[in-house]
Amino acid sequence: MRIFWRTLAVLGGVVLLLLVAVAIAVRTVDVREFIGPIQQRVKDATGRDLEVHGGIDLKLGLEPRLVLDDVTLGNASWGKQPQMLSAKHVEAQIALLPLLLKRFEIVRFKLIEPTIALETDSGGKGNWEFPALPAAAHGTAAAPSGGTLGAFAVGDIAITDGAVTFRDGKTGDMTTIVIEDLSVHARDAQSPVSGRFRGTVNDTAVALEGDFGPLEQLLRQRWPYPVTVQGEINGKKASVGTQVTVQGNVVGLDDLKVGSGSSTMTGKMAVLTGGTRPKLTFKLDAATFSYADFALPAKAAAAKAAARSKYLFSDEPVGVAALKDFDAEGEVAIGTLALPDGRHLEQVHVQVTLVNGRLDVPVLQASGFGGTVLGRAQLDASRAPDAALTLHVEAKNLDLGELLAMAGVKRELRGGKTEVKADLSAHGASPRQWAGSANGNVIAVVGPATVVSPKGSTDVPLDRLLEAVNPFRNVDASTQLQCAVVRLPLKNGVASIDRSIAAETSKLGATASGTVDFRSETLDLSIKPQIRQGIPIAVPQVAQLVRFHGPFTSPSVGIDATATAATVARLGAAVYTGGLSIIGESLLAQSAGDPGAPCQIALGRGSGANVAASKPANANPAATAAEGVGKTLGHLLGR
């Protein structure tokens, strides 16, 4: 919404410019004679041409009304549009008695059907930046026929049926504001100001009303200046309340309270200007916070593009270039964070610093899914659009059932405490490029669990895989999982698996080798089942080798009849004699199981392991990568 408030501020400047033109106009009796002087004053002040194509009329009365028809104001020489402003009508009601004291008081100023084109050039200069504003804005304008106006004041300002566009010259992004009704009212300069806006911002419905301190208090810089705004944004209740202070080049927002829907965030913010870039500092807290309360609807074009994409990781570029425009430092603490799927995270704490396009998140922690998550991240956008991303995450004691439910799969199970550790680095401009260039390691370890076998057949890819690998699955009512390990050593977006994926149950174990390619979002794994010694085989024949391959979205399962003896022998290097009887205090710590067991080999610790552990790289992708992994799991598990 920052562009919305900045646009309103610019609108105020444009309105002020027109007020000056009106102030000059009413100083003469024959309004036809001062069209030329008005145009010349505007030209001298702005370098722009003001045209009144429909003429000008002064309607006399106790409150004279000045009407200008078909008014246009020229744009900057580099602007994309010929006019910065055009309006069907401009009306100004003027208080008659104050004119006797040479005080110009506009009771009501109204723009009817204006079109305002705001834009910046490639260097960030705005077309609203004029060489200077007329001196009349400070109450010292020379009247065309002698004397001066001691001051002027505005009682009401209104805009109806207007349209505002803002084009960012650096990025080409467009913001469109449709003004159904905009009004600002104050009885006099010493009275509080009230305002109202109804319209849309980029197709998002906005209806707000606000109360502000007196204009005189603002002009005399008597701080703090109160601001209270409430209404609806996109059909949700929204509110902002704060006390504004300005000290030198620091604008502070104290006692800040921002609400949307059922969420309310409190704290303080400040903007420091005067340096190479503005710097934002903040400290915000919320007892409860819902992502849905602050999420705006996705653009239709972006939604259609996502629907057409055959990939899980989006090709849509992430706008990280804006991080080079300002610096920031602050922290956010949330008691309960409601996620889009309705689940919750507790005790969320995030610290951030942003300097010269380099975003550092040294603290990222939360409790949820039955455990805790602690991480840190960095995003270097100084060379955008090729942004470098790093991520380090450690999650402990996560509940496997909740993780599966998050991926859209409900399974009845008990136990399954899970630990995840990720150290990744990547670069690119989109989630797909980050995933396709990732380097580092991801390790997930699942502890003992009892998994109840689903009733009936299922077409979920993971279930088809388990049926092919585990011949006891359709015989036993449940599977006693002892451990499962997924270790992905990533190099340029490809994980080469050499028995670093494994699982053990009370009756069998399995190891996998092959590739997981995040560049093409495909996998090709060969999986070798092994019956535990001493377990009677009262089931159909055990598959010699199971192949799991294809795109992430729809992998296929089949018995590999053409497997070479060397492949089978290599995958059979893990001798499943006992497996991991216990996982230990830490799932990633040295386990007490047989060094020849599949899980030990997958961790790179077993006697049969021949896997070189890659050095962890300093970390990767932001929340977009985590979301992509969740989508991948969802598709694999039949979401």
C-alpha positions as CSV (number, residue, x, y, z in Angstrom):
1,M,0.0,0.0,0.0
2,R,3.0,2.3,0.1
3,I,2.5,3.4,-3.5
4,F,-1.2,4.2,-2.6
5,W,-0.2,6.6,0.1
6,R,2.6,8.1,-2.0
7,T,0.1,8.6,-4.9
8,L,-2.3,10.4,-2.6
9,A,0.5,12.7,-1.5
10,V,1.3,13.5,-5.1
11,L,-2.4,14.1,-5.8
12,G,-2.3,16.7,-3.0
13,G,0.5,18.5,-4.8
14,V,-1.3,18.5,-8.1
15,V,-4.5,19.8,-6.4
16,L,-2.4,22.5,-4.7
17,L,-1.1,23.6,-8.1
18,L,-4.6,24.0,-9.4
19,L,-5.6,25.9,-6.3
20,V,-2.9,28.4,-7.1
21,A,-4.4,28.9,-10.5
22,V,-7.8,29.4,-9.0
23,A,-6.3,31.9,-6.5
24,I,-4.9,34.0,-9.4
25,A,-8.1,33.7,-11.3
26,V,-10.5,35.2,-8.8
27,R,-8.5,38.4,-8.4
28,T,-10.0,39.8,-11.6
29,V,-13.5,40.6,-12.5
30,D,-13.5,39.5,-16.1
31,V,-12.5,35.9,-15.9
32,R,-11.8,35.7,-19.6
33,E,-8.9,38.1,-19.2
34,F,-6.9,36.0,-16.8
35,I,-6.7,32.7,-18.7
36,G,-3.5,33.9,-20.2
37,P,-1.9,35.0,-16.8
38,I,-2.9,31.7,-15.2
39,Q,-1.2,29.7,-18.0
40,Q,1.9,31.9,-17.8
41,R,2.1,31.5,-14.0
42,V,1.9,27.7,-14.3
43,K,4.4,27.7,-17.1
44,D,6.9,29.8,-15.1
45,A,6.5,27.6,-12.0
46,T,6.5,24.1,-13.6
47,G,7.7,24.4,-17.2
48,R,4.4,22.8,-18.2
49,D,1.6,24.0,-20.4
50,L,-1.8,24.5,-18.7
51,E,-4.6,24.5,-21.2
52,V,-8.3,25.4,-20.5
53,H,-10.0,24.1,-23.6
54,G,-13.5,24.7,-22.5
55,G,-13.2,28.1,-21.0
56,I,-13.6,29.5,-17.5
57,D,-16.7,31.0,-15.7
58,L,-17.1,32.8,-12.4
59,K,-20.5,32.2,-10.9
60,L,-21.2,34.9,-8.3
61,G,-23.1,34.5,-5.1
62,L,-22.6,34.5,-1.3
63,E,-20.1,31.7,-2.1
64,P,-18.8,32.4,-5.6
65,R,-18.0,29.4,-7.7
66,L,-15.2,29.3,-10.3
67,V,-15.6,26.6,-13.0
68,L,-13.0,25.5,-15.5
69,D,-13.9,23.1,-18.2
70,D,-11.7,20.6,-20.0
71,V,-8.4,21.3,-18.3
72,T,-5.1,19.7,-19.1
73,L,-1.6,20.0,-17.6
74,G,1.4,18.9,-19.7
75,N,3.7,16.1,-18.7
76,A,7.5,16.1,-18.3
77,S,9.4,16.0,-21.6
78,W,10.5,12.4,-21.0
79,G,7.0,11.3,-20.0
80,K,5.2,8.5,-21.8
81,Q,1.9,10.4,-21.8
82,P,1.4,13.9,-23.3
83,Q,-0.5,15.2,-20.3
84,M,0.2,14.6,-16.6
85,L,-3.4,15.7,-15.7
86,S,-6.6,16.2,-17.5
87,A,-10.0,16.9,-16.0
88,K,-13.5,17.3,-17.4
89,H,-14.3,20.0,-14.8
90,V,-12.6,21.9,-12.1
91,E,-14.8,23.6,-9.6
92,A,-13.9,25.9,-6.6
93,Q,-16.3,27.5,-4.2
94,I,-14.9,30.6,-2.6
95,A,-15.8,32.3,0.7
96,L,-16.8,35.8,-0.1
97,L,-16.3,37.8,3.1
98,P,-12.6,36.8,3.7
99,L,-11.8,38.3,0.3
100,L,-12.3,41.8,1.9
101,L,-9.3,41.0,4.1
102,K,-7.4,39.7,1.1
103,R,-7.7,36.2,2.5
104,F,-8.5,33.6,-0.2
105,E,-10.5,30.7,1.4
106,I,-11.7,27.9,-0.9
107,V,-14.7,26.4,0.8
108,R,-14.8,23.5,-1.6
109,F,-12.4,22.4,-4.4
110,K,-13.5,19.6,-6.7
111,L,-12.0,17.7,-9.6
112,I,-14.5,15.9,-11.8
113,E,-13.4,12.9,-14.0
114,P,-9.7,13.6,-13.8
115,T,-7.1,11.4,-15.3
116,I,-3.7,11.7,-13.6
117,A,-0.6,9.9,-15.1
118,L,2.3,9.7,-12.6
119,E,5.6,8.1,-13.6
120,T,9.3,8.1,-12.9
121,D,12.2,8.0,-15.4
122,S,14.9,5.4,-15.4
123,G,16.8,7.3,-12.7
124,G,13.8,7.5,-10.3
125,K,12.8,11.1,-10.9
126,G,9.1,11.7,-10.8
127,N,7.1,13.7,-13.3
128,W,5.5,15.5,-10.4
129,E,8.9,17.1,-9.4
130,F,8.7,20.7,-10.6
131,P,11.5,23.2,-10.5
132,A,9.6,25.2,-7.8
133,L,6.1,25.6,-6.5
134,P,4.4,29.0,-6.8
135,A,5.1,31.3,-3.9
136,A,1.3,31.6,-3.4
137,A,1.5,28.2,-1.8
138,H,3.2,30.0,1.1
139,G,0.8,32.9,1.1
140,T,3.0,35.4,-0.7
141,A,1.8,35.3,-4.3
142,A,1.6,38.6,-6.2
143,A,-1.9,39.4,-7.4
144,P,-2.2,40.4,-11.0
145,S,-3.7,43.8,-10.2
146,G,-1.8,44.9,-7.1
147,G,-1.8,43.8,-3.5
148,T,-1.1,40.4,-2.1
149,L,-3.1,37.6,-0.7
150,G,-2.4,37.3,3.0
151,A,-3.1,33.5,2.9
152,F,-5.5,31.0,1.6
153,A,-7.1,28.0,3.1
154,V,-9.1,25.0,1.9
155,G,-12.2,23.7,3.6
156,D,-13.1,20.7,1.4
157,I,-11.2,18.9,-1.4
158,A,-13.0,16.3,-3.5
159,I,-12.3,14.1,-6.5
160,T,-15.0,12.1,-8.2
161,D,-14.7,9.4,-10.9
162,G,-11.0,9.8,-11.3
163,A,-8.2,7.5,-12.5
164,V,-4.6,7.5,-11.5
165,T,-1.8,5.5,-13.0
166,F,1.8,5.2,-11.7
167,R,4.5,3.8,-13.9
168,D,7.9,2.8,-12.4
169,G,10.5,3.9,-15.0
170,K,13.0,1.4,-13.6
171,T,10.9,-1.7,-13.7
172,G,8.1,-0.8,-16.1
173,D,5.6,-1.9,-13.4
174,M,2.2,-0.2,-13.5
175,T,-0.1,0.7,-10.6
176,T,-3.6,1.7,-11.4
177,I,-5.9,3.5,-8.9
178,V,-9.6,4.1,-9.7
179,I,-11.1,6.9,-7.6
180,E,-14.8,6.7,-7.1
181,D,-14.8,9.2,-4.3
182,L,-12.0,11.0,-2.5
183,S,-12.7,13.9,-0.1
184,V,-10.8,15.8,2.6
185,H,-12.7,18.1,5.0
186,A,-11.6,20.5,7.7
187,R,-13.8,23.3,9.2
188,D,-10.7,25.5,9.4
189,A,-6.9,25.3,9.8
190,Q,-7.2,24.8,13.5
191,S,-9.7,21.9,13.3
192,P,-9.1,18.2,12.9
193,V,-9.1,16.9,9.3
194,S,-11.2,14.0,8.1
195,G,-10.8,12.1,4.9
196,R,-12.5,9.4,2.8
197,F,-11.4,7.3,-0.1
198,R,-13.4,4.7,-2.1
199,G,-12.1,3.0,-5.2
200,T,-9.7,0.3,-6.3
201,V,-5.9,-0.1,-6.2
202,N,-4.7,-2.6,-8.9
203,D,-8.2,-4.2,-8.9
204,T,-8.2,-4.4,-5.1
205,A,-11.2,-2.8,-3.5
206,V,-10.4,-0.1,-1.0
207,A,-12.8,1.9,1.2
208,L,-11.1,3.9,4.0
209,E,-12.0,6.8,6.3
210,G,-9.5,8.6,8.4
211,D,-9.1,11.3,11.1
212,F,-6.0,13.4,11.3
213,G,-4.7,16.3,13.4
214,P,-5.3,20.0,12.4
215,L,-3.6,21.2,9.3
216,E,-2.0,24.1,11.3
217,Q,-0.4,21.6,13.7
218,L,1.1,19.8,10.7
219,L,2.4,23.0,9.1
220,R,3.8,24.3,12.4
221,Q,5.4,20.9,13.0
222,R,4.0,20.3,16.4
223,W,4.7,16.7,17.0
224,P,3.3,14.1,17.5
225,Y,0.7,14.3,14.7
226,P,-2.2,11.8,15.1
227,V,-3.3,9.6,12.3
228,T,-6.2,7.1,12.4
229,V,-7.5,5.3,9.3
230,Q,-10.1,2.5,9.2
231,G,-12.2,0.7,6.6
232,E,-12.0,-2.2,4.3
233,I,-9.4,-3.5,1.9
234,N,-10.4,-6.4,-0.4
235,G,-13.5,-6.9,1.7
236,K,-11.5,-7.3,5.0
237,K,-11.5,-4.9,7.9
238,A,-8.4,-2.8,7.9
239,S,-7.1,-0.1,10.2
240,V,-3.9,2.0,10.9
241,G,-3.3,4.2,13.9
242,T,-0.1,6.0,14.8
243,Q,1.6,9.1,16.1
244,V,3.8,10.8,13.5
245,T,7.0,12.6,14.5
246,V,9.6,14.3,12.3
247,Q,13.0,15.1,13.8
248,G,15.5,16.2,11.2
249,N,15.7,13.5,8.6
250,V,13.9,10.9,10.7
251,V,10.2,10.3,10.3
252,G,8.9,8.2,13.2
253,L,5.6,6.2,13.5
254,D,5.2,5.6,17.2
255,D,2.4,3.7,18.9
256,L,1.8,2.0,15.6
257,K,-1.2,-0.3,15.4
258,V,-2.0,-2.1,12.1
259,G,-5.0,-4.3,11.8
260,S,-6.4,-6.5,9.0
261,G,-9.2,-9.0,9.5
262,S,-8.7,-10.7,12.9
263,S,-4.9,-9.8,13.0
264,T,-3.4,-6.9,14.8
265,M,0.2,-5.9,14.8
266,T,1.7,-3.2,17.2
267,G,5.1,-1.6,17.5
268,K,7.0,1.3,16.0
269,M,8.7,2.2,12.7
270,A,11.0,4.9,11.5
271,V,12.3,6.0,8.1
272,L,15.7,7.7,8.0
273,T,16.4,9.8,4.9
274,G,19.3,11.8,3.8
275,G,21.7,9.0,3.1
276,T,22.5,7.0,0.0
277,R,19.3,5.2,0.4
278,P,16.4,5.6,2.9
279,K,16.6,3.2,5.8
280,L,13.6,1.6,7.5
281,T,13.8,0.4,11.1
282,F,11.0,-1.5,12.8
283,K,10.0,-3.6,15.8
284,L,6.6,-5.3,15.5
285,D,4.7,-7.7,17.7
286,A,1.5,-9.6,17.3
287,A,-0.3,-12.0,19.6
288,T,-2.0,-13.7,16.6
289,F,-1.3,-13.1,12.9
290,S,-3.0,-14.7,9.9
291,Y,-1.3,-14.8,6.6
292,A,-4.7,-14.8,4.9
293,D,-5.6,-11.5,6.6
294,F,-2.9,-9.6,4.7
295,A,-2.7,-11.6,1.5
296,L,-3.9,-9.8,-1.6
297,P,-5.5,-11.8,-4.5
298,A,-3.1,-12.9,-7.2
299,K,-3.3,-11.3,-10.6
300,A,-5.3,-13.3,-13.0
301,A,-2.5,-13.5,-15.5
302,A,-0.1,-14.9,-13.0
303,A,-2.7,-17.4,-11.8
304,K,-3.3,-18.6,-15.4
305,A,0.4,-18.9,-16.0
306,A,0.8,-21.0,-12.9
307,A,-2.0,-23.2,-13.9
308,R,-0.5,-23.8,-17.3
309,S,3.0,-24.6,-16.0
310,K,4.0,-28.2,-15.9
311,Y,6.6,-27.5,-13.2
312,L,6.2,-27.4,-9.4
313,F,8.8,-24.6,-8.9
314,S,7.5,-21.3,-10.4
315,D,9.2,-19.6,-13.4
316,E,7.8,-16.3,-12.3
317,P,10.7,-13.9,-11.4
318,V,10.8,-12.7,-7.8
319,G,11.1,-8.9,-7.7
320,V,14.2,-8.8,-5.5
321,A,15.6,-5.7,-7.4
322,A,13.6,-3.4,-5.1
323,L,15.8,-4.5,-2.2
324,K,18.5,-2.3,-3.6
325,D,16.3,0.8,-3.2
326,F,16.4,1.0,0.6
327,D,18.1,-0.4,3.7
328,A,16.3,-1.9,6.7
329,E,16.8,-3.3,10.2
330,G,14.3,-4.8,12.5
331,E,12.5,-7.8,14.1
332,V,9.0,-9.3,14.2
333,A,7.6,-11.5,16.9
334,I,4.3,-13.4,16.5
335,G,2.7,-15.5,19.2
336,T,0.6,-17.6,16.8
337,L,1.0,-17.5,13.1
338,A,-1.9,-19.0,11.0
339,L,-0.6,-20.5,7.8
340,P,-2.6,-20.5,4.5
341,D,-3.6,-24.2,5.0
342,G,-5.1,-23.5,8.4
343,R,-2.2,-24.9,10.4
344,H,-0.3,-22.8,13.0
345,L,3.2,-21.9,14.0
346,E,3.9,-20.7,17.5
347,Q,6.5,-18.4,19.0
348,V,7.7,-17.1,15.6
349,H,10.7,-14.7,15.8
350,V,12.4,-13.2,12.8
351,Q,15.3,-10.7,12.7
352,V,16.3,-9.0,9.4
353,T,18.9,-6.6,8.2
354,L,19.1,-5.2,4.6
355,V,22.2,-3.2,3.4
356,N,22.8,-2.3,-0.2
357,G,20.6,-5.1,-1.6
358,R,21.9,-7.8,0.8
359,L,19.2,-9.2,3.0
360,D,20.4,-11.1,6.0
361,V,18.0,-13.1,8.3
362,P,20.2,-14.2,11.2
363,V,17.3,-15.5,13.3
364,L,14.4,-17.4,11.9
365,Q,12.7,-19.6,14.5
366,A,9.3,-21.1,15.3
367,S,7.6,-24.0,17.0
368,G,5.2,-26.1,15.0
369,F,4.3,-29.5,13.5
370,G,5.1,-31.0,16.9
371,G,8.7,-29.7,17.0
372,T,10.9,-26.7,16.5
373,V,12.5,-25.0,13.5
374,L,15.6,-22.8,13.7
375,G,17.2,-21.3,10.6
376,R,19.0,-18.4,9.0
377,A,19.0,-17.1,5.5
378,Q,20.7,-14.6,3.2
379,L,19.6,-13.1,-0.1
380,D,22.1,-11.1,-2.1
381,A,20.2,-9.0,-4.6
382,S,23.0,-6.6,-5.3
383,R,23.4,-8.2,-8.7
384,A,19.8,-8.7,-9.4
385,P,18.1,-10.3,-11.3
386,D,20.7,-13.1,-10.6
387,A,20.2,-13.1,-6.9
388,A,22.3,-15.4,-4.7
389,L,20.3,-17.3,-2.0
390,T,21.5,-19.3,1.0
391,L,19.6,-21.2,3.7
392,H,20.4,-23.2,6.8
393,V,17.6,-24.9,8.5
394,E,17.5,-27.4,11.5
395,A,14.1,-28.9,12.5
396,K,13.8,-31.3,15.4
397,N,11.1,-33.6,16.7
398,L,8.7,-32.9,13.9
399,D,5.6,-35.0,13.8
400,L,5.5,-37.2,10.6
401,G,1.7,-37.4,10.6
402,E,1.5,-33.6,10.6
403,L,4.1,-33.3,7.8
404,L,2.1,-35.8,5.7
405,A,-1.1,-34.0,6.3
406,M,0.6,-30.7,5.3
407,A,1.4,-32.4,2.0
408,G,-2.3,-33.4,1.6
409,V,-2.0,-37.0,2.7
410,K,-3.7,-38.4,5.7
411,R,-2.4,-41.6,7.2
412,E,-3.0,-43.2,10.6
413,L,0.3,-43.5,12.3
414,R,1.9,-43.3,15.7
415,G,5.4,-42.0,16.4
416,G,7.7,-41.0,13.5
417,K,9.6,-38.1,15.1
418,T,11.5,-36.4,12.2
419,E,14.6,-34.3,12.0
420,V,15.6,-32.2,9.0
421,K,18.8,-30.4,8.3
422,A,19.4,-28.4,5.1
423,D,22.5,-26.4,4.0
424,L,21.9,-25.0,0.5
425,S,23.1,-22.3,-1.8
426,A,21.7,-21.2,-5.2
427,H,21.3,-18.3,-7.6
428,G,18.8,-17.1,-10.1
429,A,15.8,-14.9,-10.5
430,S,12.9,-17.4,-9.9
431,P,12.2,-20.4,-7.6
432,R,12.8,-22.7,-10.5
433,Q,16.2,-21.3,-11.2
434,W,17.1,-21.5,-7.5
435,A,16.0,-25.1,-7.3
436,G,17.9,-25.9,-10.6
437,S,21.2,-24.4,-9.4
438,A,21.1,-25.6,-5.7
439,N,24.3,-26.9,-4.1
440,G,24.6,-28.4,-0.7
441,N,22.9,-31.1,1.4
442,V,19.5,-32.0,2.6
443,I,19.1,-34.7,5.3
444,A,15.8,-36.0,6.7
445,V,15.7,-38.8,9.3
446,V,12.5,-40.4,10.5
447,G,12.4,-42.3,13.8
448,P,10.4,-45.4,14.8
449,A,6.7,-45.3,13.8
450,T,3.7,-47.6,13.4
451,V,2.0,-46.9,10.1
452,V,-1.5,-48.4,9.6
453,S,-1.9,-49.9,6.1
454,P,-4.6,-48.1,4.1
455,K,-7.6,-50.2,3.2
456,G,-8.1,-50.9,-0.5
457,S,-5.9,-50.0,-3.4
458,T,-4.7,-46.5,-4.0
459,D,-3.3,-44.7,-7.0
460,V,-1.0,-42.4,-5.0
461,P,2.5,-42.7,-6.4
462,L,4.1,-43.3,-3.0
463,D,1.6,-46.0,-2.1
464,R,2.3,-47.8,-5.4
465,L,6.0,-47.6,-4.6
466,L,5.6,-49.0,-1.1
467,E,3.5,-51.9,-2.4
468,A,6.2,-52.8,-4.9
469,V,9.0,-52.6,-2.4
470,N,7.3,-54.0,0.7
471,P,5.5,-57.4,0.0
472,F,4.2,-57.5,3.6
473,R,2.2,-54.2,3.2
474,N,-0.9,-55.9,1.9
475,V,-0.6,-58.7,4.4
476,D,0.1,-57.0,7.7
477,A,-2.4,-54.5,9.3
478,S,0.4,-52.1,10.0
479,T,4.1,-51.6,9.2
480,Q,6.6,-51.1,12.1
481,L,8.9,-48.5,10.7
482,Q,12.3,-48.4,12.5
483,C,13.9,-45.6,10.5
484,A,13.9,-43.8,7.2
485,V,16.7,-41.6,5.8
486,V,16.7,-39.2,2.8
487,R,20.0,-37.6,2.1
488,L,20.3,-35.4,-1.0
489,P,23.8,-34.3,-1.9
490,L,23.0,-31.5,-4.4
491,K,25.3,-30.2,-7.1
492,N,23.9,-27.7,-9.6
493,G,20.4,-28.8,-8.9
494,V,21.1,-32.6,-9.2
495,A,21.2,-35.1,-6.4
496,S,23.2,-38.2,-7.2
497,I,21.9,-40.9,-4.9
498,D,24.2,-43.8,-4.0
499,R,22.3,-45.6,-1.2
500,S,21.7,-42.3,0.5
501,I,18.0,-43.0,0.5
502,A,16.9,-45.9,2.8
503,A,14.3,-47.3,5.1
504,E,14.0,-50.1,7.5
505,T,11.0,-51.9,9.0
506,S,10.8,-54.8,11.4
507,K,10.8,-57.2,8.4
508,L,12.8,-55.6,5.6
509,G,15.0,-52.8,4.5
510,A,15.5,-51.0,1.3
511,T,18.2,-48.8,-0.3
512,A,18.0,-46.6,-3.4
513,S,20.4,-45.2,-6.0
514,G,19.9,-42.9,-9.0
515,T,19.3,-39.2,-9.5
516,V,16.8,-36.5,-8.4
517,D,17.1,-33.7,-10.9
518,F,15.6,-30.4,-9.9
519,R,16.5,-28.8,-13.2
520,S,14.1,-30.9,-15.2
521,E,12.0,-31.9,-12.1
522,T,12.4,-35.6,-12.8
523,L,13.7,-38.5,-10.7
524,D,15.1,-41.9,-11.6
525,L,15.7,-44.2,-8.7
526,S,16.4,-48.0,-8.4
527,I,15.4,-49.5,-5.1
528,K,16.5,-52.8,-3.7
529,P,14.3,-54.5,-1.1
530,Q,16.0,-56.8,1.5
531,I,14.2,-59.3,3.7
532,R,15.5,-59.2,7.3
533,Q,17.3,-62.4,8.4
534,G,15.1,-64.8,10.2
535,I,11.8,-63.4,8.8
536,P,9.8,-66.2,7.0
537,I,8.7,-65.2,3.5
538,A,5.0,-66.0,3.5
539,V,4.3,-63.5,0.7
540,P,4.6,-63.4,-3.0
541,Q,8.0,-63.1,-4.5
542,V,10.1,-60.1,-3.4
543,A,11.0,-57.8,-6.3
544,Q,14.7,-57.9,-7.2
545,L,14.8,-54.2,-8.1
546,V,12.0,-51.5,-8.2
547,R,12.3,-48.5,-10.5
548,F,10.7,-45.2,-9.5
549,H,11.1,-42.7,-12.3
550,G,9.4,-39.8,-14.2
551,P,8.4,-36.2,-13.4
552,F,7.9,-35.1,-9.9
553,T,4.2,-34.5,-10.6
554,S,3.5,-38.1,-11.8
555,P,6.3,-40.6,-11.3
556,S,5.8,-44.2,-12.4
557,V,6.6,-47.5,-10.5
558,G,7.7,-50.7,-12.1
559,I,9.8,-53.8,-11.6
560,D,13.1,-53.4,-13.4
561,A,13.6,-56.7,-15.3
562,T,16.6,-55.4,-17.1
563,A,18.7,-54.5,-14.0
564,T,22.3,-55.5,-14.3
565,A,23.9,-57.9,-11.8
566,A,26.3,-55.2,-10.9
567,T,23.5,-52.8,-10.0
568,V,21.8,-55.3,-7.9
569,A,25.0,-56.3,-6.2
570,R,25.9,-52.7,-5.4
571,L,22.5,-52.0,-3.9
572,G,22.7,-55.2,-2.0
573,A,25.9,-54.2,-0.2
574,A,23.8,-53.3,2.8
575,V,23.4,-56.6,4.8
576,Y,20.2,-56.2,6.7
577,T,20.8,-58.2,9.9
578,G,19.2,-56.2,12.6
579,G,18.8,-52.6,11.6
580,L,18.5,-49.6,13.9
581,S,17.0,-50.7,17.2
582,I,17.0,-47.2,18.5
583,I,17.5,-43.8,16.9
584,G,19.0,-42.1,19.9
585,E,18.6,-38.8,21.5
586,S,19.3,-37.0,18.3
587,L,18.2,-38.6,15.0
588,L,21.3,-37.2,13.3
589,A,23.7,-38.3,16.0
590,Q,25.6,-41.6,15.7
591,S,23.1,-44.4,16.0
592,A,23.6,-47.6,17.9
593,G,22.4,-49.9,15.1
594,D,24.3,-52.3,12.9
595,P,26.8,-50.5,10.7
596,G,25.7,-52.6,7.8
597,A,22.1,-51.5,8.1
598,P,20.5,-49.4,5.3
599,C,19.8,-46.3,7.4
600,Q,23.4,-46.3,8.7
601,I,24.7,-46.6,5.1
602,A,22.3,-43.8,3.9
603,L,23.8,-41.5,6.7
604,G,27.2,-42.3,5.4
605,R,28.3,-44.1,8.5
606,G,27.8,-47.8,7.7
607,S,30.6,-50.2,6.9
608,G,29.1,-50.8,3.5
609,A,28.8,-47.2,2.6
610,N,30.7,-45.8,-0.2
611,V,29.3,-42.3,-0.3
612,A,31.4,-39.2,0.0
613,A,29.5,-36.6,2.1
614,S,29.5,-33.3,0.4
615,K,30.5,-30.3,2.4
616,P,27.5,-28.2,3.5
617,A,27.3,-25.0,1.5
618,N,26.1,-21.9,3.1
619,A,22.4,-22.1,2.4
620,N,19.7,-21.3,0.0
621,P,16.2,-20.4,-0.9
622,A,13.8,-18.5,1.0
623,A,10.2,-19.5,1.7
624,T,9.5,-20.1,-2.0
625,A,11.9,-23.1,-2.0
626,A,10.3,-24.6,1.1
627,E,6.9,-24.1,-0.5
628,G,8.2,-25.9,-3.7
629,V,9.4,-28.9,-1.6
630,G,6.0,-29.1,0.0
631,K,4.3,-29.1,-3.4
632,T,6.7,-31.8,-4.6
633,L,5.8,-34.0,-1.6
634,G,2.1,-33.3,-2.2
635,H,2.3,-34.6,-5.7
636,L,4.4,-37.6,-4.8
637,L,2.0,-38.5,-2.1
638,G,-1.1,-37.9,-4.2
639,R,-2.2,-34.4,-3.1
